[in-house]
Amino acid sequence: MRLVLSAAVVLALGVGVATARQEVRTGPAAPELEHGKAVYAHWCAPCHADSMRLAGTNSLAVKYQGTDIPAALEDRTDLSAPLIAYFVRNGVSWMPPFRRTEVSDADLAALSAYLTAPLDDRGAHVPLLADEMAEMEASR
């Protein structure tokens, strides 16, 4: 039943057409998107960053195989704020729902602004946690 409801919500909210971007984005995010990017880095990137080694990205790659829809959430151009809010609050498959005490409504709005902004405004992809840890270790 939950799967049917999830599918109905996705269709009702309208998932648009996404296009894949091959070039690497660089630089910082637009200032108004920094908070949303930080929320993404903390709560979403551990499963959805731009790496096929991550469960969320890998499962979306399988789901969208044969389409132009990118697996990495930061590369998507078809997400809407209501769709993001639905999956954050309700979860899907093995993705847990996030309570307001974890991702506040303000954080969710900032996250939605980040993931729906033009790709060029988002700046470089967030680093993978493993890359951040390796960088910290190297600076010791």
Secondary structure, 3 states (H helix, E strand, C coil): CHHHHHHHHHHHHCCCCCCCCCCCCCCCCCHHHHHHHHHHHHHHHHHHCCCCCCHHHHHHHHHCCCCCCCCCHHHCCCCCHHHHHHHHHHCECCECCCCCCCCCHHHHHHHHHHHHCCHHHHCCCCCCHHHHHHHHHHCC
